[in-house]
Amino acid sequence: MVGWSPNPSVFHWTKPQVLTATAAGELVVWEVLKCFAANQPAGKDQIRTFHLQKDPITVLAVTDRNFVVSTVTSTIVHVKAQKNTSQILLHADSEPLHAVACHPKQPAVAMGSQGGILRVWDYNNKLIICSKAFETEKQIQCVAFDPQGFYLAVGFGTGAVHILNSSTLQSDPEECFHCTKDSIEHITFSPDSKYLATADVGKAVTVFHFQTNKGSSPRWMYLGRYRSHYKPIKDLLFGIHLDSTQPRLLSLGMDRRLVEYDLEKSEENNLLILSSERIEQSAVPLCMTWYPPLTAEQFLLVASDQYKIKLLNSTTKMCRKTLLGPTYGSPIKKVELLPLSKAAKTNSYYLAYITEDKLGLQILPLDGNPYKSNALICHPTGVSALACSYDGRFVFTAGRSDYSVLLWEISFNALEAAAALGGKDIVPFYTLLEGGRDGKFYREMEEFFYYCQISHQGTNLMKKQQVSTTIPLSEVPSLMRALNYFPSEKEIEDMLNEVKFSRYAETGKYVTDIDLEEFIKLYVNHRPAFGISHDEIAQAFRVLGACDRTGQPVLQRHDLLELLQTRGEPMTEEEIAECFTRLLGLNEEDEEEEGASGGESSDHESDGGDSKYTLLECAIPDVISMETFASHILGFPSLTEQSGRSSPRN
């Protein structure tokens, strides 16, 4: 019996006694009294107190003979109680592990520690295949096997890159590169094993090429380095061009840019960029992978910090689908496509992913169904790396400060069963609406949808009308705003393109309308995962405005109007006037009264837009607080109410 609490207690294994540990480092022995009524708790008398140490005792365990303990320095000790001696069974690294990679064809996993120790384990037999201690290099940050399993590349915190023989962990001195002093954060091989790419904290990508020139032995050579991002690089990915077997290389940065490199035209010391495109407006992309061949198009999957997953056309980089991702406390930070497993009874594809401290599994294809994903805590102090076995049966995760790599066996049947319990078709998406299928919000959504139908068909009741089950795509933006989701023009474009091109690859035709069920899916996938929080509004005011005398962030009216006309998606004066007129509930009578009372504003009387814009100067205060902007202008619930709303699932 083990006690683990602020004051743990255990029963003596032979005597009617209880032992209690205290925060003062003492051990108290109690005698359990036998003279008590049947329905009364047992009494106890204190016998003796032992002062063992100064520090608190947090764990007590009862043992009759020998036992094994483990320490915070990764040492496992066998204690022989009878002889009062101990024996060290295992002394592992006591340094954080940031690097883990699985062999592509064998049950082997490579692990690298911050102390410069590299080990390759046979995870079936739980044996070390080989190991290496780097004398001149420390801080192993990342490791990667090539697709054939011949090479193992290691990236260090010093900026060094070593390419090793995966069987012996030996390397040619000429294949140990020192191209930068910046820490290597990402490392990966091309599908044909002819290229190796790294990304470092200096926001640069370095590429190495395996050359097989006649007259010389084949070896790895430095190709070039390019500082392609102005913010940290979050992911690095090789792929294959659609029209050839040539590899392609992409990098993803916190600067919201997706960069592709021209490997074919690059020469030694001259790495070229093929394209650099901004793929997000406000969200920060965190990771990417290739989407499996579930559709006629090839997609690149990108996950962001706003709990969204986007599918981008691999050639045009156009956003083709936006989906609600897993919401388990923190966004996805790394994702891996699992190989098709022979153990699974279905031919479904699955994604493994990690968040800040959790490991999760996602059923494909992605559609935003929350029941098709699950996650659990893997490293409470933070997970740093993820790797999948070659047969799709196991997943490995590396912790940060817990000095451990954990092996997880995947249960596909359990995940499929949980997804089935969530319901089919549109049923799981009702749970994402406030109140569900029978709630007030769903009824309002239905009413707005039917109103859009009537508005589009016309209100002439003298002629016979055929009731439709769909609305044209042109009505979608207005319907979204009526439901308190205010997408930007870019988000509207993505939504309309998503529906418009949804069947184009199969039928060659555009989709021009949408029904209620499809609209619900579109709505729950595109809207902010947790609404607009108090912190987001406060951060915006801190960035755009200044603090008043009380320390609260405020925004000047003229600054707000100027920002709306010059930043982001600029608005004209007429558009600003129209928006604020609707938001504030201003009408023509207000305008006429304002025009009659202000003779000096006669210059604006000939222009309705200017008149409305002038009216805003009276309707909007000179100094705008967060509460005024959110509640009075936008009509959102008060910030107090918002702070009590739901947060990401834990």
Buried (B, 14 or more C-beta within 10 A) or exposed (E): EEBEEEBBBBBBEEEEBBBBBBEEBBBBBBBBEEEEEEEEEEEBEEEEEEEEEEEEBEEBEBEEEBEEEEEEEBBBBBBEEEEEEBEEEEEBBBBBBBBBBBBBEBBBBBBBBBBBBBBBBBBEEEEEBBEBEBEEBBBBBBBBBBBEBEBBBBBBBBBBBBBBBBEEBEBEEEBBBEBBEBBBBBBBBBBBBBBBBBBBBBBBBBBBBBBEEEEEEEEBBBBBBBEBBEEBBBBBBBBBEEEEEEBBBBBBBBBBBBBBBEBEEBEEEEBEBBEBEEBBEEBBBBBBBBBBEEBEBBBBBBBBBBBBBBBBBBEEBBBBBBBBBBBBBBBBBBBBBBBBBEEBEEEBBBBBBBBBBBBBBBBBBBBBBBBBBBBEEBBEEBBBBBBBBBBBBBBBBBBBEBBBBBEBEBEBEEBBEBBEEBBEEBEBBBBBBEEEEEEEEBEBBEEBBEBBBEEBEEEEEEEEEEEEEBBEBEBBBBBBEBBBBBBEEBBBBBBBBBBBBBEBEEEEEEBEBBEBEBBBBBBBBBBBBBBBBBEBBBEBBEEBBEEEEEEEBBBBBEBBBEBBEEEEEEBEBBEBBBBBBEBBEBEEEBBEEBBEEBEEBEEBEEEBBBBBBBBBBEBBBEEBBBBBBBBBBEEBBEBEEBEEEEEBEE
